[in-house]
Amino acid sequence: MSKLSSATLAARAGVETDTAHGSVMPPLYLSSNYTFDGFKNKRQYDYSRSGNPTRDCAGTAIAKLEGGAGAVLVASGMAALDLLTYAVKPGELIFAPHDCYGGTHRLLRSKAERGFFRVRWVDQTDLQKLEQAFAEEAPRLILIETPSNPLLRLTDVRAVCTLAKRYGTLCAADNTFLSPVLQRPLELGADIVVHSTTKYLNGHSDVVGGALISKTAELHQDFAWWANCIGNTGSPFDAYQTLRGLRTLEVRIRQQESTALKVARFFEQHQAVARVYYPGLTSHPGHLLACRQQHGFGAMISFELVGGEEQVRTFVEALQLFSLAESLGGVESLVAHPATMTHASMDEAARAKAGITDQLIRLSIGLEGAQDLLTDLSEALDLVAQTLPAPLEVAAA
């Protein structure tokens, strides 16, 4: 059969793999340990930290979607990033995005301070600056986050990986914001893909998990060895839930993306919005790059309100259909204030360098009706406009 689409791979993940009873859907194996088939005769599985049928089934499905040789499923997205750092030895250098997720910044900064490795924060959207940084000292690993969290800046994955390969640098890409439905970094030259499976892959806000997908079997085996060694592998039940959510990934993210584009276009027209960050808009500086390396624009939107803290508070508290909460990628719409929530662990100077202002708001668009969300946002923005010193003209949803 010819190469299958991501929709088919996701829908058929694990289907008809049960050899014991022929169940259509794969069973959940909760056992922590497995018997040996006699003295010195270990079966495929012996202990669930080392290997578990349910976790392996979910890992195989995610690896196929990303086009990798294998996937290691771990306890969280941060656990996946931590596992990635085991590819780097003390004294070696990591290039990380200057505007990355706050938890990523905290992890790399804290481990670097303890001497696990060195880290340099680089604006990877500027290839000239990146080439200069490589010429000064090539890293062992470069971590790419595109679109970035929360400003949705785009990095040219193929160009960065081509540059990195000249120096023998490993390339890892965080694909959490888009999923393999909308972007496949391994096909663009990356060696490793990182996911918080908590987000779009599971898609129902009821699992915390992470995944590290490797292009080669050698890299996969190395990360699997370390995951077993340090014991951060994911639980069977979380893997089961992730596999269940994965089957609807394509239809979920396509619908969410459709609504997100309508919301972003609405924001462009509203006077209470100072700036919109969404790659699907032609006004976005990375729009053409998104058209080249992505298969869609995603369902994350960030924007800056006119005004200050009073306007931010008014907006988030007026919303009825957006829950004020961290995370993203679920069926429900969420609103977050990065400076005090997802990126609070970054100090003020680091946030300023990344361009994360106190007026920045991030939305994760869910599966609610598009018009319902637009009406909710319009009403909240109209209230914001009323709090400003000079009345602003408001736009209808």
Contacts in CASP RR format, 6 or more apart in sequence:
PFRMAT RR
TARGET T0000
AUTHOR 0000-0000-0000
METHOD contacts of the structure
MODEL  1
MSKLSSATLAARAGVETDTAHGSVMPPLYLSSNYTFDGFKNKRQYDYSRS
GNPTRDCAGTAIAKLEGGAGAVLVASGMAALDLLTYAVKPGELIFAPHDC
YGGTHRLLRSKAERGFFRVRWVDQTDLQKLEQAFAEEAPRLILIETPSNP
LLRLTDVRAVCTLAKRYGTLCAADNTFLSPVLQRPLELGADIVVHSTTKY
LNGHSDVVGGALISKTAELHQDFAWWANCIGNTGSPFDAYQTLRGLRTLE
VRIRQQESTALKVARFFEQHQAVARVYYPGLTSHPGHLLACRQQHGFGAM
ISFELVGGEEQVRTFVEALQLFSLAESLGGVESLVAHPATMTHASMDEAA
RAKAGITDQLIRLSIGLEGAQDLLTDLSEALDLVAQTLPAPLEVAAA
4 12 0 8 1.000
6 65 0 8 1.000
6 180 0 8 1.000
6 181 0 8 1.000
6 249 0 8 1.000
6 250 0 8 1.000
7 181 0 8 1.000
7 250 0 8 1.000
7 251 0 8 1.000
9 61 0 8 1.000
9 64 0 8 1.000
9 65 0 8 1.000
10 61 0 8 1.000
10 65 0 8 1.000
10 181 0 8 1.000
10 246 0 8 1.000
10 247 0 8 1.000
10 248 0 8 1.000
10 249 0 8 1.000
10 250 0 8 1.000
11 247 0 8 1.000
11 250 0 8 1.000
13 57 0 8 1.000
13 58 0 8 1.000
13 60 0 8 1.000
13 61 0 8 1.000
13 64 0 8 1.000
13 243 0 8 1.000
13 246 0 8 1.000
13 247 0 8 1.000
14 25 0 8 1.000
14 26 0 8 1.000
14 57 0 8 1.000
14 60 0 8 1.000
14 61 0 8 1.000
14 243 0 8 1.000
15 24 0 8 1.000
15 25 0 8 1.000
15 26 0 8 1.000
16 22 0 8 1.000
16 24 0 8 1.000
17 26 0 8 1.000
17 57 0 8 1.000
18 25 0 8 1.000
18 26 0 8 1.000
18 27 0 8 1.000
20 27 0 8 1.000
26 53 0 8 1.000
26 54 0 8 1.000
26 57 0 8 1.000
26 243 0 8 1.000
27 53 0 8 1.000
27 54 0 8 1.000
28 54 0 8 1.000
28 236 0 8 1.000
28 237 0 8 1.000
28 240 0 8 1.000
29 48 0 8 1.000
29 52 0 8 1.000
29 53 0 8 1.000
29 54 0 8 1.000
29 236 0 8 1.000
30 236 0 8 1.000
30 237 0 8 1.000
31 48 0 8 1.000
32 47 0 8 1.000
32 48 0 8 1.000
33 46 0 8 1.000
33 47 0 8 1.000
33 48 0 8 1.000
34 43 0 8 1.000
34 45 0 8 1.000
34 46 0 8 1.000
34 47 0 8 1.000
35 43 0 8 1.000
36 42 0 8 1.000
36 43 0 8 1.000
36 46 0 8 1.000
37 43 0 8 1.000
45 51 0 8 1.000
45 52 0 8 1.000
45 53 0 8 1.000
48 55 0 8 1.000
48 233 0 8 1.000
48 236 0 8 1.000
49 228 0 8 1.000
49 231 0 8 1.000
49 233 0 8 1.000
50 228 0 8 1.000
50 233 0 8 1.000
51 228 0 8 1.000
51 233 0 8 1.000
52 233 0 8 1.000
52 236 0 8 1.000
52 239 0 8 1.000
54 236 0 8 1.000
54 237 0 8 1.000
54 239 0 8 1.000
54 240 0 8 1.000
54 243 0 8 1.000
55 73 0 8 1.000
55 233 0 8 1.000
55 234 0 8 1.000
55 235 0 8 1.000
55 236 0 8 1.000
55 239 0 8 1.000
57 239 0 8 1.000
57 243 0 8 1.000
58 73 0 8 1.000
58 239 0 8 1.000
58 240 0 8 1.000
58 242 0 8 1.000
58 243 0 8 1.000
58 246 0 8 1.000
59 70 0 8 1.000
59 71 0 8 1.000
59 72 0 8 1.000
59 73 0 8 1.000
59 211 0 8 1.000
59 239 0 8 1.000
60 70 0 8 1.000
60 71 0 8 1.000
61 243 0 8 1.000
61 246 0 8 1.000
62 71 0 8 1.000
62 73 0 8 1.000
62 180 0 8 1.000
62 195 0 8 1.000
62 197 0 8 1.000
62 201 0 8 1.000
62 211 0 8 1.000
62 213 0 8 1.000
62 246 0 8 1.000
63 69 0 8 1.000
63 70 0 8 1.000
63 71 0 8 1.000
63 213 0 8 1.000
63 220 0 8 1.000
65 179 0 8 1.000
65 180 0 8 1.000
65 181 0 8 1.000
65 246 0 8 1.000
65 249 0 8 1.000
66 175 0 8 1.000
66 180 0 8 1.000
66 184 0 8 1.000
66 185 0 8 1.000
66 186 0 8 1.000
66 193 0 8 1.000
66 213 0 8 1.000
67 180 0 8 1.000
67 184 0 8 1.000
67 186 0 8 1.000
67 187 0 8 1.000
67 213 0 8 1.000
67 215 0 8 1.000
68 186 0 8 1.000
68 193 0 8 1.000
68 213 0 8 1.000
68 214 0 8 1.000
68 215 0 8 1.000
68 220 0 8 1.000
69 214 0 8 1.000
69 215 0 8 1.000
69 216 0 8 1.000
69 217 0 8 1.000
69 219 0 8 1.000
69 220 0 8 1.000
70 213 0 8 1.000
70 214 0 8 1.000
70 217 0 8 1.000
70 220 0 8 1.000
71 211 0 8 1.000
71 212 0 8 1.000
71 213 0 8 1.000
71 214 0 8 1.000
71 220 0 8 1.000
72 80 0 8 1.000
72 83 0 8 1.000
72 211 0 8 1.000
72 212 0 8 1.000
72 213 0 8 1.000
72 214 0 8 1.000
72 220 0 8 1.000
72 223 0 8 1.000
72 224 0 8 1.000
72 227 0 8 1.000
72 233 0 8 1.000
73 197 0 8 1.000
73 209 0 8 1.000
73 210 0 8 1.000
73 211 0 8 1.000
73 233 0 8 1.000
73 234 0 8 1.000
73 238 0 8 1.000
73 239 0 8 1.000
73 242 0 8 1.000
74 80 0 8 1.000
74 83 0 8 1.000
74 209 0 8 1.000
74 210 0 8 1.000
74 211 0 8 1.000
74 212 0 8 1.000
74 227 0 8 1.000
74 232 0 8 1.000
74 233 0 8 1.000
74 234 0 8 1.000
75 208 0 8 1.000
75 209 0 8 1.000
75 210 0 8 1.000
75 232 0 8 1.000
75 233 0 8 1.000
75 234 0 8 1.000
75 235 0 8 1.000
75 238 0 8 1.000
76 196 0 8 1.000
76 198 0 8 1.000
76 208 0 8 1.000
76 209 0 8 1.000
76 210 0 8 1.000
77 176 0 8 1.000
77 194 0 8 1.000
77 195 0 8 1.000
77 196 0 8 1.000
77 197 0 8 1.000
77 198 0 8 1.000
77 208 0 8 1.000
77 209 0 8 1.000
77 210 0 8 1.000
77 211 0 8 1.000
78 103 0 8 1.000
78 104 0 8 1.000
78 107 0 8 1.000
78 196 0 8 1.000
79 209 0 8 1.000
79 210 0 8 1.000
79 232 0 8 1.000
79 234 0 8 1.000
80 194 0 8 1.000
80 195 0 8 1.000
80 196 0 8 1.000
80 209 0 8 1.000
80 210 0 8 1.000
80 211 0 8 1.000
80 212 0 8 1.000
81 104 0 8 1.000
81 107 0 8 1.000
81 108 0 8 1.000
81 143 0 8 1.000
81 174 0 8 1.000
81 194 0 8 1.000
82 107 0 8 1.000
82 111 0 8 1.000
82 232 0 8 1.000
83 212 0 8 1.000
83 223 0 8 1.000
83 226 0 8 1.000
83 227 0 8 1.000
83 230 0 8 1.000
83 232 0 8 1.000
84 141 0 8 1.000
84 143 0 8 1.000
84 172 0 8 1.000
84 192 0 8 1.000
84 194 0 8 1.000
84 212 0 8 1.000
84 223 0 8 1.000
85 94 0 8 1.000
85 107 0 8 1.000
85 108 0 8 1.000
85 111 0 8 1.000
85 116 0 8 1.000
85 117 0 8 1.000
85 141 0 8 1.000
86 222 0 8 1.000
86 223 0 8 1.000
86 226 0 8 1.000
86 230 0 8 1.000
87 140 0 8 1.000
87 141 0 8 1.000
87 170 0 8 1.000
87 192 0 8 1.000
87 219 0 8 1.000
87 222 0 8 1.000
87 223 0 8 1.000
88 94 0 8 1.000
88 116 0 8 1.000
88 117 0 8 1.000
88 140 0 8 1.000
88 141 0 8 1.000
89 117 0 8 1.000
89 140 0 8 1.000
90 115 0 8 1.000
90 116 0 8 1.000
90 117 0 8 1.000
91 115 0 8 1.000
91 117 0 8 1.000
91 118 0 8 1.000
92 117 0 8 1.000
92 118 0 8 1.000
92 139 0 8 1.000
92 140 0 8 1.000
92 141 0 8 1.000
93 117 0 8 1.000
93 118 0 8 1.000
93 119 0 8 1.000
93 120 0 8 1.000
93 137 0 8 1.000
93 138 0 8 1.000
93 139 0 8 1.000
93 140 0 8 1.000
93 141 0 8 1.000
94 108 0 8 1.000
94 112 0 8 1.000
94 117 0 8 1.000
94 118 0 8 1.000
94 119 0 8 1.000
94 120 0 8 1.000
94 139 0 8 1.000
94 140 0 8 1.000
94 141 0 8 1.000
94 142 0 8 1.000
94 143 0 8 1.000
95 119 0 8 1.000
95 120 0 8 1.000
95 122 0 8 1.000
95 124 0 8 1.000
95 130 0 8 1.000
95 133 0 8 1.000
95 139 0 8 1.000
95 141 0 8 1.000
95 142 0 8 1.000
95 143 0 8 1.000
95 169 0 8 1.000
96 104 0 8 1.000
96 105 0 8 1.000
96 108 0 8 1.000
96 119 0 8 1.000
96 120 0 8 1.000
96 121 0 8 1.000
96 122 0 8 1.000
96 142 0 8 1.000
96 143 0 8 1.000
97 121 0 8 1.000
97 122 0 8 1.000
97 123 0 8 1.000
97 124 0 8 1.000
97 143 0 8 1.000
97 144 0 8 1.000
97 145 0 8 1.000
97 148 0 8 1.000
97 155 0 8 1.000
98 121 0 8 1.000
98 122 0 8 1.000
98 123 0 8 1.000
98 353 0 8 1.000
98 354 0 8 1.000
99 123 0 8 1.000
99 145 0 8 1.000
99 148 0 8 1.000
99 151 0 8 1.000
99 153 0 8 1.000
99 353 0 8 1.000
99 354 0 8 1.000
99 355 0 8 1.000
99 356 0 8 1.000
100 143 0 8 1.000
100 145 0 8 1.000
100 148 0 8 1.000
100 149 0 8 1.000
100 174 0 8 1.000
100 354 0 8 1.000
101 145 0 8 1.000
101 149 0 8 1.000
101 174 0 8 1.000
101 342 0 8 1.000
101 343 0 8 1.000
102 149 0 8 1.000
102 342 0 8 1.000
102 343 0 8 1.000
102 344 0 8 1.000
102 345 0 8 1.000
102 346 0 8 1.000
103 342 0 8 1.000
103 343 0 8 1.000
103 345 0 8 1.000
104 143 0 8 1.000
104 145 0 8 1.000
104 174 0 8 1.000
105 343 0 8 1.000
105 345 0 8 1.000
105 346 0 8 1.000
105 350 0 8 1.000
106 345 0 8 1.000
106 346 0 8 1.000
108 119 0 8 1.000
108 143 0 8 1.000
109 119 0 8 1.000
111 117 0 8 1.000
111 119 0 8 1.000
112 118 0 8 1.000
112 119 0 8 1.000
117 140 0 8 1.000
120 133 0 8 1.000
120 137 0 8 1.000
120 139 0 8 1.000
121 353 0 8 1.000
122 129 0 8 1.000
122 130 0 8 1.000
122 133 0 8 1.000
123 129 0 8 1.000
123 130 0 8 1.000
124 130 0 8 1.000
124 142 0 8 1.000
124 144 0 8 1.000
124 155 0 8 1.000
124 160 0 8 1.000
125 153 0 8 1.000
125 154 0 8 1.000
125 155 0 8 1.000
125 156 0 8 1.000
127 156 0 8 1.000
127 159 0 8 1.000
127 160 0 8 1.000
127 163 0 8 1.000
130 160 0 8 1.000
130 163 0 8 1.000
131 163 0 8 1.000
134 163 0 8 1.000
134 164 0 8 1.000
134 166 0 8 1.000
134 167 0 8 1.000
134 169 0 8 1.000
138 167 0 8 1.000
138 168 0 8 1.000
138 169 0 8 1.000
139 167 0 8 1.000
139 169 0 8 1.000
140 169 0 8 1.000
140 170 0 8 1.000
141 169 0 8 1.000
141 170 0 8 1.000
141 171 0 8 1.000
141 172 0 8 1.000
142 160 0 8 1.000
142 164 0 8 1.000
142 169 0 8 1.000
142 170 0 8 1.000
142 171 0 8 1.000
142 172 0 8 1.000
143 172 0 8 1.000
143 173 0 8 1.000
143 174 0 8 1.000
143 194 0 8 1.000
144 155 0 8 1.000
144 157 0 8 1.000
144 160 0 8 1.000
144 171 0 8 1.000
144 172 0 8 1.000
144 173 0 8 1.000
144 174 0 8 1.000
144 185 0 8 1.000
144 190 0 8 1.000
145 155 0 8 1.000
145 173 0 8 1.000
145 174 0 8 1.000
146 153 0 8 1.000
146 154 0 8 1.000
146 155 0 8 1.000
146 157 0 8 1.000
146 173 0 8 1.000
146 174 0 8 1.000
146 177 0 8 1.000
146 183 0 8 1.000
147 153 0 8 1.000
147 154 0 8 1.000
147 177 0 8 1.000
147 178 0 8 1.000
147 279 0 8 1.000
147 290 0 8 1.000
147 298 0 8 1.000
147 300 0 8 1.000
148 154 0 8 1.000
148 155 0 8 1.000
149 176 0 8 1.000
149 177 0 8 1.000
149 300 0 8 1.000
149 342 0 8 1.000
149 362 0 8 1.000
150 277 0 8 1.000
150 300 0 8 1.000
150 302 0 8 1.000
150 336 0 8 1.000
150 338 0 8 1.000
150 342 0 8 1.000
150 343 0 8 1.000
150 356 0 8 1.000
150 360 0 8 1.000
150 362 0 8 1.000
151 277 0 8 1.000
151 302 0 8 1.000
151 354 0 8 1.000
151 355 0 8 1.000
151 356 0 8 1.000
151 360 0 8 1.000
152 177 0 8 1.000
152 277 0 8 1.000
152 278 0 8 1.000
152 279 0 8 1.000
152 284 0 8 1.000
152 300 0 8 1.000
152 301 0 8 1.000
152 302 0 8 1.000
153 277 0 8 1.000
153 286 0 8 1.000
154 279 0 8 1.000
154 286 0 8 1.000
154 289 0 8 1.000
154 290 0 8 1.000
154 293 0 8 1.000
156 289 0 8 1.000
156 293 0 8 1.000
157 173 0 8 1.000
157 185 0 8 1.000
157 188 0 8 1.000
157 189 0 8 1.000
157 190 0 8 1.000
157 293 0 8 1.000
158 188 0 8 1.000
158 189 0 8 1.000
158 293 0 8 1.000
160 171 0 8 1.000
161 171 0 8 1.000
161 188 0 8 1.000
161 189 0 8 1.000
161 190 0 8 1.000
161 191 0 8 1.000
162 189 0 8 1.000
164 170 0 8 1.000
164 171 0 8 1.000
165 171 0 8 1.000
165 189 0 8 1.000
170 191 0 8 1.000
170 192 0 8 1.000
171 189 0 8 1.000
171 190 0 8 1.000
171 191 0 8 1.000
171 192 0 8 1.000
172 190 0 8 1.000
172 191 0 8 1.000
172 192 0 8 1.000
172 193 0 8 1.000
172 194 0 8 1.000
173 185 0 8 1.000
173 188 0 8 1.000
173 190 0 8 1.000
173 192 0 8 1.000
173 193 0 8 1.000
173 194 0 8 1.000
174 193 0 8 1.000
174 194 0 8 1.000
174 195 0 8 1.000
175 183 0 8 1.000
175 184 0 8 1.000
175 185 0 8 1.000
175 193 0 8 1.000
175 194 0 8 1.000
175 195 0 8 1.000
176 194 0 8 1.000
176 195 0 8 1.000
176 196 0 8 1.000
176 199 0 8 1.000
176 200 0 8 1.000
177 199 0 8 1.000
177 200 0 8 1.000
177 298 0 8 1.000
177 300 0 8 1.000
177 328 0 8 1.000
178 200 0 8 1.000
178 294 0 8 1.000
178 296 0 8 1.000
178 298 0 8 1.000
179 195 0 8 1.000
179 200 0 8 1.000
179 201 0 8 1.000
179 249 0 8 1.000
179 253 0 8 1.000
180 193 0 8 1.000
181 249 0 8 1.000
181 250 0 8 1.000
181 253 0 8 1.000
181 254 0 8 1.000
181 295 0 8 1.000
182 253 0 8 1.000
182 257 0 8 1.000
182 294 0 8 1.000
182 295 0 8 1.000
182 296 0 8 1.000
182 297 0 8 1.000
182 298 0 8 1.000
183 293 0 8 1.000
183 294 0 8 1.000
183 295 0 8 1.000
183 296 0 8 1.000
184 295 0 8 1.000
185 193 0 8 1.000
186 193 0 8 1.000
186 213 0 8 1.000
186 215 0 8 1.000
188 293 0 8 1.000
189 215 0 8 1.000
190 215 0 8 1.000
191 214 0 8 1.000
191 215 0 8 1.000
191 216 0 8 1.000
191 219 0 8 1.000
192 212 0 8 1.000
192 213 0 8 1.000
192 214 0 8 1.000
192 215 0 8 1.000
192 219 0 8 1.000
193 211 0 8 1.000
193 212 0 8 1.000
193 213 0 8 1.000
194 210 0 8 1.000
194 211 0 8 1.000
194 212 0 8 1.000
194 213 0 8 1.000
195 201 0 8 1.000
195 210 0 8 1.000
195 211 0 8 1.000
195 212 0 8 1.000
195 213 0 8 1.000
196 209 0 8 1.000
196 210 0 8 1.000
197 207 0 8 1.000
197 209 0 8 1.000
197 210 0 8 1.000
197 211 0 8 1.000
197 242 0 8 1.000
198 205 0 8 1.000
198 207 0 8 1.000
198 208 0 8 1.000
198 209 0 8 1.000
198 210 0 8 1.000
198 327 0 8 1.000
199 327 0 8 1.000
199 328 0 8 1.000
199 329 0 8 1.000
199 330 0 8 1.000
200 249 0 8 1.000
200 252 0 8 1.000
200 253 0 8 1.000
200 328 0 8 1.000
200 329 0 8 1.000
200 330 0 8 1.000
201 211 0 8 1.000
201 242 0 8 1.000
201 245 0 8 1.000
201 246 0 8 1.000
201 249 0 8 1.000
202 209 0 8 1.000
202 241 0 8 1.000
202 242 0 8 1.000
202 245 0 8 1.000
202 246 0 8 1.000
202 330 0 8 1.000
203 245 0 8 1.000
203 249 0 8 1.000
203 252 0 8 1.000
203 329 0 8 1.000
203 330 0 8 1.000
203 331 0 8 1.000
204 241 0 8 1.000
204 245 0 8 1.000
204 330 0 8 1.000
204 331 0 8 1.000
205 327 0 8 1.000
205 329 0 8 1.000
205 330 0 8 1.000
205 331 0 8 1.000
205 332 0 8 1.000
206 241 0 8 1.000
207 238 0 8 1.000
207 241 0 8 1.000
207 242 0 8 1.000
208 238 0 8 1.000
209 234 0 8 1.000
209 238 0 8 1.000
209 242 0 8 1.000
210 234 0 8 1.000
212 223 0 8 1.000
213 220 0 8 1.000
214 220 0 8 1.000
214 223 0 8 1.000
227 233 0 8 1.000
252 330 0 8 1.000
252 331 0 8 1.000
252 367 0 8 1.000
253 298 0 8 1.000
253 299 0 8 1.000
255 367 0 8 1.000
256 298 0 8 1.000
256 299 0 8 1.000
256 329 0 8 1.000
256 365 0 8 1.000
256 366 0 8 1.000
256 367 0 8 1.000
257 296 0 8 1.000
257 297 0 8 1.000
257 298 0 8 1.000
257 299 0 8 1.000
257 365 0 8 1.000
258 370 0 8 1.000
259 299 0 8 1.000
259 365 0 8 1.000
259 366 0 8 1.000
259 368 0 8 1.000
259 369 0 8 1.000
259 370 0 8 1.000
259 373 0 8 1.000
260 278 0 8 1.000
260 297 0 8 1.000
260 298 0 8 1.000
260 299 0 8 1.000
260 300 0 8 1.000
260 301 0 8 1.000
260 365 0 8 1.000
261 278 0 8 1.000
261 280 0 8 1.000
261 297 0 8 1.000
262 370 0 8 1.000
262 374 0 8 1.000
263 301 0 8 1.000
263 363 0 8 1.000
263 365 0 8 1.000
263 370 0 8 1.000
263 373 0 8 1.000
263 374 0 8 1.000
263 377 0 8 1.000
264 276 0 8 1.000
264 278 0 8 1.000
264 280 0 8 1.000
264 281 0 8 1.000
264 301 0 8 1.000
265 281 0 8 1.000
266 374 0 8 1.000
266 377 0 8 1.000
266 378 0 8 1.000
266 395 0 8 1.000
266 397 0 8 1.000
267 273 0 8 1.000
267 276 0 8 1.000
267 278 0 8 1.000
267 301 0 8 1.000
267 303 0 8 1.000
267 377 0 8 1.000
268 276 0 8 1.000
268 281 0 8 1.000
268 283 0 8 1.000
269 395 0 8 1.000
270 378 0 8 1.000
270 381 0 8 1.000
270 394 0 8 1.000
270 395 0 8 1.000
271 306 0 8 1.000
271 385 0 8 1.000
271 392 0 8 1.000
271 393 0 8 1.000
271 394 0 8 1.000
271 395 0 8 1.000
272 305 0 8 1.000
272 306 0 8 1.000
272 311 0 8 1.000
272 381 0 8 1.000
272 382 0 8 1.000
272 384 0 8 1.000
272 385 0 8 1.000
272 388 0 8 1.000
272 392 0 8 1.000
272 394 0 8 1.000
273 303 0 8 1.000
273 304 0 8 1.000
273 305 0 8 1.000
273 306 0 8 1.000
273 381 0 8 1.000
274 303 0 8 1.000
274 304 0 8 1.000
274 305 0 8 1.000
274 306 0 8 1.000
274 307 0 8 1.000
274 359 0 8 1.000
275 303 0 8 1.000
275 304 0 8 1.000
276 283 0 8 1.000
276 301 0 8 1.000
276 302 0 8 1.000
276 303 0 8 1.000
277 284 0 8 1.000
277 301 0 8 1.000
277 302 0 8 1.000
277 303 0 8 1.000
278 284 0 8 1.000
278 297 0 8 1.000
278 300 0 8 1.000
278 301 0 8 1.000
278 302 0 8 1.000
279 286 0 8 1.000
279 287 0 8 1.000
279 290 0 8 1.000
279 294 0 8 1.000
279 297 0 8 1.000
279 298 0 8 1.000
280 287 0 8 1.000
280 290 0 8 1.000
280 296 0 8 1.000
280 297 0 8 1.000
281 287 0 8 1.000
284 290 0 8 1.000
290 296 0 8 1.000
290 297 0 8 1.000
299 329 0 8 1.000
299 364 0 8 1.000
299 365 0 8 1.000
299 366 0 8 1.000
300 328 0 8 1.000
300 362 0 8 1.000
300 363 0 8 1.000
300 364 0 8 1.000
300 365 0 8 1.000
301 362 0 8 1.000
301 363 0 8 1.000
301 365 0 8 1.000
302 338 0 8 1.000
302 360 0 8 1.000
302 361 0 8 1.000
302 362 0 8 1.000
302 363 0 8 1.000
303 360 0 8 1.000
303 361 0 8 1.000
303 363 0 8 1.000
304 357 0 8 1.000
304 359 0 8 1.000
304 360 0 8 1.000
304 361 0 8 1.000
305 311 0 8 1.000
305 312 0 8 1.000
305 315 0 8 1.000
305 359 0 8 1.000
305 361 0 8 1.000
305 384 0 8 1.000
306 359 0 8 1.000
306 384 0 8 1.000
306 388 0 8 1.000
306 392 0 8 1.000
307 359 0 8 1.000
307 388 0 8 1.000
308 358 0 8 1.000
308 359 0 8 1.000
309 358 0 8 1.000
310 387 0 8 1.000
311 359 0 8 1.000
311 384 0 8 1.000
311 387 0 8 1.000
311 388 0 8 1.000
312 337 0 8 1.000
312 358 0 8 1.000
312 359 0 8 1.000
312 361 0 8 1.000
314 380 0 8 1.000
314 383 0 8 1.000
314 384 0 8 1.000
314 387 0 8 1.000
315 361 0 8 1.000
315 380 0 8 1.000
315 381 0 8 1.000
315 383 0 8 1.000
315 384 0 8 1.000
316 322 0 8 1.000
316 324 0 8 1.000
316 335 0 8 1.000
316 337 0 8 1.000
316 361 0 8 1.000
316 380 0 8 1.000
317 324 0 8 1.000
318 379 0 8 1.000
318 380 0 8 1.000
318 383 0 8 1.000
318 384 0 8 1.000
319 335 0 8 1.000
319 376 0 8 1.000
319 377 0 8 1.000
319 380 0 8 1.000
320 376 0 8 1.000
321 333 0 8 1.000
321 368 0 8 1.000
321 372 0 8 1.000
321 373 0 8 1.000
321 376 0 8 1.000
322 333 0 8 1.000
322 334 0 8 1.000
322 335 0 8 1.000
322 363 0 8 1.000
322 373 0 8 1.000
322 376 0 8 1.000
322 377 0 8 1.000
323 332 0 8 1.000
323 333 0 8 1.000
323 334 0 8 1.000
323 335 0 8 1.000
324 334 0 8 1.000
324 335 0 8 1.000
324 336 0 8 1.000
325 334 0 8 1.000
325 335 0 8 1.000
325 336 0 8 1.000
326 334 0 8 1.000
326 336 0 8 1.000
326 341 0 8 1.000
326 342 0 8 1.000
327 334 0 8 1.000
327 364 0 8 1.000
328 334 0 8 1.000
328 336 0 8 1.000
328 362 0 8 1.000
328 364 0 8 1.000
329 364 0 8 1.000
329 366 0 8 1.000
330 364 0 8 1.000
330 366 0 8 1.000
331 366 0 8 1.000
331 367 0 8 1.000
332 366 0 8 1.000
332 367 0 8 1.000
332 368 0 8 1.000
333 363 0 8 1.000
333 364 0 8 1.000
333 365 0 8 1.000
333 366 0 8 1.000
333 368 0 8 1.000
333 373 0 8 1.000
334 363 0 8 1.000
334 364 0 8 1.000
334 366 0 8 1.000
335 361 0 8 1.000
335 362 0 8 1.000
335 363 0 8 1.000
335 364 0 8 1.000
336 342 0 8 1.000
336 361 0 8 1.000
336 362 0 8 1.000
336 363 0 8 1.000
336 364 0 8 1.000
337 360 0 8 1.000
337 361 0 8 1.000
337 362 0 8 1.000
338 351 0 8 1.000
338 356 0 8 1.000
338 360 0 8 1.000
338 361 0 8 1.000
338 362 0 8 1.000
339 351 0 8 1.000
339 356 0 8 1.000
339 357 0 8 1.000
339 358 0 8 1.000
339 360 0 8 1.000
342 362 0 8 1.000
343 351 0 8 1.000
343 354 0 8 1.000
343 356 0 8 1.000
346 354 0 8 1.000
346 356 0 8 1.000
351 357 0 8 1.000
365 373 0 8 1.000
366 373 0 8 1.000
371 397 0 8 1.000
374 397 0 8 1.000
375 397 0 8 1.000
377 397 0 8 1.000
378 394 0 8 1.000
378 395 0 8 1.000
378 396 0 8 1.000
378 397 0 8 1.000
381 394 0 8 1.000
382 394 0 8 1.000
385 391 0 8 1.000
385 392 0 8 1.000
385 394 0 8 1.000
END
